[in-house]
Amino acid sequence: MDLIKEIHQFLQAELNEMNNLILGCLSAEEALIKLIGNHISNSGGKRIRPVLTLLSTKIFDCRSDNAVKLGAAVEFIHMATLLHDDVVDGSKMRRFLPTANVIWGNKASILVGDFLFSQSFKLIVATRLLPAMDVLSEACAAVVEGEVSQLAKLEERRFITEEEYLKVINAKTAVLFGAACEVGAIIANQSPNYCKAMRNFGMKLGEIFQITDDLLDYFTQGEARGKNIGDDFAEGKVTLPLIFLARRLPEDKKGKLLRLITAQERTSEDFHWVIDLLTRFDIKNQILEYLEDFKISADKLLDEINIRNESKEYLKSLVNFAVDRSY
C-alpha cells in the first residue's frame, strides 16, 4: 500500500466526514457551480493540505469537528486557487482530465473559484476559532499575492534569481501548507511554540512539494504526471531547474537560454534543447541534493513537538514522499 492510501485509511472516518461536508457545500442552486465544483473536487487529488490539518490535530490526541471543518476550508481554498491558476496559466490538463476552463470557459471557472473561497470563509467562521481565522485569512492573502507576484515576473520577461523564486513558492504554496498544519495545533489548543513549529514544518514541506513539482515539469512524462510536461517552460516561468542550469552553462548557451525566456514564444525544439542540457549537466540530481537540507530542516521542526505517535510518523513520511515523487 502506498503512503497516501495508508494515510487516507488511517484518517478514513475524518476524511469521509470532510468529503461529505464538501459535497454538501457544493450543493448550490446553480447547477454549474455543482458541476465545476465536483469536477475539481473529484479529479484525483490527494487532499494533502486537509490531510495535514487532520494529522496535525491528531498529533495532540485531539478529536474535534473543527478539524473536519478547517480541513474542508483548506481544501476549498486550494480548489479555488487551482481554478484561478488554470485560467491565468491557460492550462489544458490537470490530474489526467481537461481543466474546468477548457470545458466550461474562463468566466465560469473564475466565478466558481470565488464561490469556493466564500465557502471556505463560511466554514472558518463556523469554528469560532479566532486564531484559526487569522491564520487562514492571512494565508489566503499571501497565496493570491504570490500568484500576482509570479504573474508580474512573467510580464517582465526576465530571468529571476533563486531568492526571488523561493519567495514566490513560499507565498503561492508553502504558506497554505504551513497554515494547514498550524490550525491543527490551534484546534488542539497548543502553545504558541508548538503552533509555530507546526507552521514552520508545513511551510518547509510546502517548499519541498513545489520544488519537486517544478522538477517534474522537466523530468516526468505527462502521462505519469497528469499534466502536460513543459508547461512552465512554455509559459516562460523561471523555476529552479533553469536557475541551476544557467549557473552551469557557458556564456553562449546561457545567452540563448536567457533569450528563450524573454521571447514571446518557445517551441518544442527549444524545450528539447533545454531538456538535453538539464540532463547533460545533471541538474535533477543537483536539485535532489539541494532538497536534502530542506528535508533535514523539516524533520528538525517536527522534532520540536515532543510527542511520539502514528500521526507524527505520517507527517515525517510525507517529507520523503514529497521528494520521492521525482524518481
C-alpha positions, 0 to 999 in steps of 0.5 A: 500500500502506498503512503497516501492510501495508508494515510487516507485509511488511517484518517478514513472516518475524518476524511469521509466526514470532510468529503461529505461536508464538501459535497454538501457545500457544493450543493448550490442552486446553480447547477454549474457551480455543482458541476465545476465544483465536483469536477475539481473536487473529484479529479484525483487529488490527494487532499494533502493540505486537509490531510495535514490539518487532520494529522496535525490535530491528531498529533495532540490526541485531539478529536474535534469537528473543527478539524473536519471543518478547517480541513474542508476550508483548506481544501476549498481554498486550494480548489479555488486557487487551482481554478484561478491558476488554470485560467491565468496559466491557460492550462489544458490538463490537470490530474489526467482530465481537461481543466474546468476552463477548457470545458466550461470557459474562463468566466465560469471557472473564475466565478466558481473559484470565488464561490469556493473561497466564500465557502471556505470563509463560511466554514472558518467562521463556523469554528469560532476559532479566532486564531484559526481565522487569522491564520487562514485569512492571512494565508489566503492573502499571501497565496493570491499575492504570490500568484500576482507576484509570479504573474508580474515576473512573467510580464517582465520577461526576465530571468529571476534569481533563486531568492526571488523564486523561493519567495514566490513558492513560499507565498503561492504554496508553502504558506497554505501548507504551513497554515494547514498544519498550524490550525491543527495545533490551534484546534488542539489548543497548543502553545504558541511554540508548538503552533509555530513549529507546526507552521514552520514544518508545513511551510518547509514541506510546502517548499519541498512539494513545489520544488519537486513539482517544478522538477517534474515539469522537466523530468516526468512524462505527462502521462505519469504526471497528469499534466502536460510536461513543459508547461512552465517552460512554455509559459516562460516561468523561471523555476529552479531547474533553469536557475541551476542550469544557467549557473552551469552553462557557458556564456553562449548557451546561457545567452540563448537560454536567457533569450528563450525566456524573454521571447514571446514564444518557445517551441518544442525544439527549444524545450528539447534543447533545454531538456538535453542540457538539464540532463547533460549537466545533471541538474535533477540530481543537483536539485535532489541534493539541494532538497536534502537540507530542506528535508533535514530542516523539516524533520528538525521542526517536527522534532520540536513537538515532543510527542511520539505517535502514528500521526507524527510518523505520517507527517515525517513520511510525507517529507520523503514522499514529497521528494520521492515523487521525482524518481 
